[in-house]
C-alpha cells in the first residue's frame, strides 16, 4: 500500500489528455512529496519559458523506419495517457514527435540510437513512439546529453511475440532538469527489457510503467544511478498486471556520495483480480558512500487475487560492508582500491545486462569516474 494507506489502484489510476484535469502540484500529494518542486524550473506549473531546444537525431539500421510526425498522428497517445501534471504539459506542448517502427517479423541488424541533445536555457517538450509489430526484434538506445529543461513522454508498443530491449541514458549536463514518462504496452507473449542509467543532471525524475494486453507478457526493468552532491535523482515505477500469466522483474541499484545527494525510488506493482498466475518481484538497493547523502526507497505491492505464481519485493539502503573491505585489505589491497572493487561488484551484475557493448563500456567508465571523485 502507499504511505497514505490508499490503494495503489486509486493513487495511480488517474489519466487524462487535458491539462485542467491535473491541478498544479503543491508537494503535499503522494506523487510529488519527494520532488523539490522549486527545482523543476516551471515544468510543473506552466511558467517555464519555451525558449529551449532538444535536438533529436536517430541512427537506425535499414530494417527500421524513422519518421518525424505532427502531433495529430494517430499513433501518438494510442498506448499511453498522461498520469500527472508534467506529463500532460509535455503532451499538450510538443510540436513534432519521432515515431520509430520495426515491421512484422523483422530483426534489426544493429541497435537504433536516439540522440537527444539539449540546447538553450528555456523549456522544451518532446514525444517519442517506438513500435514493434508482431514477432519483431530490436534494441533501442535513448541517449540524453547537453543542458536542458525538458519534459517528454516515450511510448513503447511491443506487439505479440515481439522483443524490445531499451537502454536509456540520462547523462545530462550538471544544470539540466528532466522529467519523463516511459510507458511500455505489451502484447501477448511480448518481451520488454529496459535498462535505465541516470548519472547527470541537477534534477532527473523518470517514471517507467508497464501494462499488458495479452497472456505471456514479460517485463524486465533494471536501473543504475549514481548521485552526487546536490543532485536529486528520482525513479517512480508502476507495473500494472491486468492479464493472467504475465511476469515482471524490477532491479534498481544506486550509489550516493556528497552533501545533499538525494535518491528516490518508488516501485508500485498492482496485481488485479483478473491477473491470475502473475509472477513478479521488485528490488531496490542503495549504497550510501558518504555522510550527508539520503536515499528514500518505497516498494509497494498490491495483490487483489489469491492465485499468483509469485510476488515479492525488497528494499535495502545502507553503508558499504566493512567486512568486505577488511577481507580485501587483509590480502594486501589498499583501502581505496578495495572500495572501488566492492562498488564495481555491486553494479557488475546489472551492467552485464546492457545489450550494447559500446554503452556498457561507457557506463563502466562513468562509474569509474564517479569513484575517482
C-alpha positions in Angstrom: 0.0 0.0 0.0 1.0 3.6 -0.4 2.1 5.5 2.7 -1.2 7.3 2.9 -3.0 3.9 3.1 -5.0 4.4 -0.1 -4.9 1.5 -2.6 -2.3 1.9 -5.4 -5.0 1.5 -8.0 -6.6 4.7 -6.6 -3.3 6.6 -6.2 -2.0 5.8 -9.7 -5.3 5.4 -11.5 -6.0 9.0 -12.9 -5.1 9.6 -16.5 -6.2 12.3 -19.0 -5.0 14.3 -22.0 -6.4 17.5 -20.5 -4.2 19.8 -18.6 -7.1 21.2 -16.5 -7.7 17.7 -15.1 -4.4 17.9 -13.1 -4.1 20.7 -10.5 -0.7 22.4 -10.1 1.1 20.2 -7.5 1.9 21.6 -4.1 4.3 18.9 -2.9 1.7 17.5 -0.5 0.5 14.9 -3.0 1.8 11.4 -2.6 3.0 11.5 -6.2 5.0 14.7 -5.6 6.0 14.6 -2.0 9.6 13.7 -2.6 10.2 16.0 -5.6 11.6 19.5 -4.8 9.1 21.4 -7.0 11.1 24.7 -6.9 13.9 22.9 -8.8 11.6 21.9 -11.7 12.0 25.4 -13.0 8.4 25.8 -14.0 7.8 22.4 -15.7 5.0 21.6 -13.2 3.1 24.9 -13.3 3.5 26.1 -16.9 5.8 29.0 -16.0 8.9 27.6 -17.7 9.8 29.8 -20.7 9.5 28.0 -24.1 12.9 29.0 -25.3 14.8 25.8 -25.0 15.5 23.1 -27.7 16.3 19.4 -27.6 17.6 18.2 -30.9 16.7 14.6 -31.7 18.8 12.6 -34.1 18.2 8.9 -34.9 20.7 6.5 -36.3 18.8 3.4 -37.3 19.5 0.2 -39.3 17.8 -0.3 -42.7 15.1 -2.6 -41.2 13.8 0.2 -39.0 11.5 3.1 -40.1 12.0 6.6 -38.6 9.5 9.4 -39.1 9.0 12.9 -37.8 5.3 13.5 -37.5 2.8 16.1 -36.4 1.1 15.9 -33.1 -2.2 14.8 -34.7 -0.7 11.5 -35.9 -3.0 8.6 -34.9 -0.1 6.6 -33.3 0.6 9.2 -30.7 -1.2 8.6 -27.4 -2.5 5.3 -28.5 -0.6 3.3 -25.9 -0.3 5.9 -23.1 -2.4 8.6 -21.5 -0.6 11.1 -19.2 -0.9 10.4 -15.5 0.5 13.6 -13.9 0.7 17.4 -14.5 4.1 17.5 -16.1 3.3 14.5 -18.4 0.2 16.2 -19.7 2.0 19.5 -20.0 4.6 17.8 -22.2 1.8 16.1 -24.2 -0.1 19.3 -24.9 3.1 21.3 -25.7 5.3 19.3 -28.1 5.1 20.2 -31.8 6.7 17.3 -33.5 7.1 13.6 -32.5 9.5 10.9 -33.5 8.0 7.6 -34.5 10.2 4.5 -34.8 8.7 1.4 -36.3 10.1 -2.2 -36.7 8.0 -4.1 -39.2 6.4 -7.5 -38.6 8.9 -10.3 -38.1 11.9 -8.0 -38.8 15.0 -8.4 -36.7 17.1 -5.2 -36.5 20.7 -5.8 -37.6 22.0 -3.3 -35.0 20.9 -1.0 -32.3 18.8 2.1 -33.1 20.4 5.0 -31.3 18.3 8.1 -30.5 20.5 11.0 -29.5 18.7 13.8 -27.6 20.9 16.9 -27.0 19.7 19.8 -25.0 20.5 23.3 -26.2 19.4 26.6 -24.6 18.2 27.8 -21.2 14.4 27.5 -21.6 12.0 24.6 -21.5 11.4 22.1 -24.3 8.9 19.3 -24.7 9.1 16.1 -26.7 7.3 12.8 -27.6 8.7 9.5 -29.0 6.8 6.4 -30.1 8.7 3.1 -30.6 6.5 0.4 -32.1 7.4 -3.2 -32.8 5.0 -5.1 -34.9 4.3 -8.8 -34.1 7.4 -11.1 -33.9 9.8 -8.2 -34.5 13.1 -7.8 -32.5 15.1 -4.6 -31.8 17.5 -2.9 -29.5 17.0 0.9 -28.9 19.3 3.3 -27.1 18.0 6.7 -25.8 21.0 8.9 -25.1 20.3 12.2 -23.3 23.1 14.8 -23.2 23.6 18.6 -23.0 21.8 21.2 -21.0 18.0 21.4 -20.9 14.8 21.9 -19.0 13.0 19.0 -20.7 9.8 17.0 -20.2 8.7 14.2 -22.5 6.7 11.1 -22.9 8.0 7.9 -24.5 5.6 5.1 -25.7 6.9 1.6 -26.3 4.4 -0.5 -28.2 5.5 -4.2 -28.2 3.4 -6.4 -30.4 2.5 -10.0 -30.0 5.6 -12.2 -29.7 7.9 -9.2 -30.3 11.1 -8.4 -28.2 12.2 -4.9 -27.4 15.4 -4.1 -25.4 15.9 -0.5 -24.4 18.8 1.4 -22.8 18.0 4.9 -21.6 21.0 7.0 -20.5 20.4 10.3 -18.6 23.9 11.7 -19.0 22.9 15.4 -18.8 25.0 18.5 -18.0 25.0 19.4 -14.3 22.4 22.1 -14.7 19.8 20.0 -16.6 16.2 19.2 -15.4 14.5 16.2 -17.0 11.0 14.8 -16.2 10.0 11.9 -18.3 7.4 9.1 -18.6 8.3 5.8 -20.2 5.4 3.5 -20.8 5.6 0.0 -22.3 2.4 -1.6 -23.7 3.0 -5.3 -24.1 1.1 -7.7 -26.4 0.6 -11.5 -26.0 4.0 -13.2 -25.3 5.8 -9.9 -25.8 9.1 -9.3 -24.1 10.3 -5.9 -22.9 13.7 -5.3 -21.3 14.6 -1.9 -20.0 17.9 -0.6 -18.6 18.0 2.9 -17.2 21.2 4.7 -16.3 20.9 8.0 -14.6 24.0 10.0 -13.6 23.9 13.5 -14.9 21.6 16.5 -14.4 20.6 18.7 -11.5 17.1 17.0 -11.1 16.0 13.9 -13.0 12.6 12.3 -12.4 11.9 9.3 -14.6 8.7 7.3 -14.4 8.7 3.9 -16.2 5.5 2.0 -16.4 4.2 -1.3 -17.9 0.8 -2.5 -19.0 -0.2 -5.8 -20.5 -2.8 -6.7 -23.2 -2.3 -10.5 -23.6 -1.1 -13.5 -21.7 2.6 -14.3 -21.5 3.9 -10.7 -21.4 7.3 -10.4 -19.8 8.9 -7.2 -18.5 12.3 -6.8 -17.0 13.2 -3.3 -15.6 16.7 -2.6 -14.5 18.3 0.6 -13.4 21.6 2.0 -12.2 22.1 5.5 -10.8 25.0 7.4 -9.2 24.0 10.5 -7.2 26.5 13.3 -6.4 26.3 16.2 -4.0 23.2 18.3 -4.5 21.7 16.1 -7.2 18.1 14.8 -7.0 17.5 11.6 -8.9 14.1 10.0 -8.8 12.7 6.9 -10.4 9.0 6.1 -10.0 7.9 2.7 -11.4 4.5 1.2 -12.0 3.8 -2.3 -13.2 0.1 -2.9 -13.7 -0.8 -6.6 -14.0 -4.3 -6.8 -15.6 -3.9 -10.0 -17.6 -3.3 -13.6 -16.5 0.0 -15.4 -16.7 2.4 -12.4 -17.1 5.7 -11.7 -15.5 7.7 -8.7 -14.3 11.0 -8.3 -12.6 12.5 -5.0 -11.3 16.1 -4.4 -10.1 17.3 -0.9 -9.5 20.6 -0.1 -7.7 22.1 3.2 -6.8 25.1 4.7 -5.1 25.2 8.2 -3.4 28.0 10.4 -2.3 28.3 14.1 -1.2 26.2 16.5 0.8 22.5 16.6 -0.1 22.8 13.9 -2.7 19.2 12.5 -2.8 17.9 9.4 -4.5 14.2 8.5 -4.6 12.9 5.1 -5.8 9.2 4.3 -5.8 8.2 0.8 -7.0 4.5 0.2 -7.4 3.2 -3.2 -8.5 -0.5 -3.9 -8.8 -1.9 -7.5 -9.4 -5.5 -7.1 -10.3 -8.3 -9.6 -9.7 -8.2 -10.9 -13.2 -4.3 -11.3 -13.3 -4.1 -14.8 -12.0 -0.8 -16.6 -12.5 1.2 -13.4 -12.2 4.9 -13.8 -11.3 6.5 -10.6 -10.1 9.4 -9.4 -7.9 10.9 -5.9 -7.3 14.2 -5.0 -5.6 15.9 -1.7 -4.8 19.3 -1.2 -3.2 21.1 2.0 -2.3 24.7 2.2 -1.2 25.4 5.3 0.9 29.1 6.2 0.4 29.4 9.5 2.4 27.7 11.5 5.2 25.0 13.9 4.0 23.5 11.7 1.3 19.9 10.4 1.6 18.0 7.6 -0.1 14.2 7.2 0.0 13.1 3.7 -1.1 9.4 2.7 -1.1 8.4 -0.6 -2.7 4.6 -1.0 -2.8 2.8 -4.3 -3.8 -1.0 -4.6 -4.0 -2.4 -8.1 -4.6 -6.1 -8.3 -5.5 -6.1 -12.1 -6.3 -5.1 -15.1 -4.3 -3.9 -17.0 -7.4 -0.4 -15.8 -8.1 2.7 -17.7 -9.2 4.9 -15.5 -7.1 5.0 -12.0 -5.7 7.6 -10.2 -3.6 9.6 -7.1 -3.0 12.7 -6.0 -1.1 14.5 -2.7 -0.4 17.8 -2.0 1.4 19.8 1.2 1.9 23.0 1.4 3.9 26.7 1.8 4.1 29.4 -0.3 2.5 30.1 -3.6 4.3 33.3 -3.1 6.3 33.9 -6.9 6.3 34.2 -6.8 2.5 36.8 -4.0 2.7 38.7 -5.8 5.5 38.7 -9.0 3.6 40.4 -7.3 0.6 42.8 -5.3 2.7 43.9 -8.5 4.5 45.0 -9.7 1.1 47.2 -6.7 0.5 44.8 -4.5 -1.4 44.9 -0.8 -0.4 41.7 0.7 1.0 40.8 2.9 -2.0 41.3 0.1 -4.4 39.3 -2.3 -2.2 36.5 0.3 -2.0 36.4 0.6 -5.8 36.3 -3.2 -6.2 33.3 -3.5 -3.8 31.3 -0.9 -5.6 32.2 -2.3 -9.0 30.9 -5.7 -7.8 27.8 -4.1 -6.5 26.9 -2.8 -10.0 28.5 -5.5 -12.1 25.6 -7.9 -12.3 23.3 -5.1 -13.6 25.8 -3.7 -16.1 26.2 -7.1 -17.7 22.6 -6.8 -18.8 23.3 -3.9 -21.1 23.0 -5.3 -24.7 25.2 -2.8 -26.5 29.0 -3.2 -25.8 29.8 0.5 -26.5 27.1 1.6 -24.0 28.3 -0.9 -21.4 31.9 0.4 -21.7 30.6 3.9 -21.4 28.7 3.1 -18.2 31.6 1.3 -16.7 33.8 4.4 -17.5 31.2 6.7 -15.9 31.2 4.6 -12.7 35.0 4.7 -12.6 34.9 8.5 -13.0 32.4 8.8 -10.1 34.6 6.6 -7.9 37.6 8.8 -8.7 36.0 11.9 -7.3 
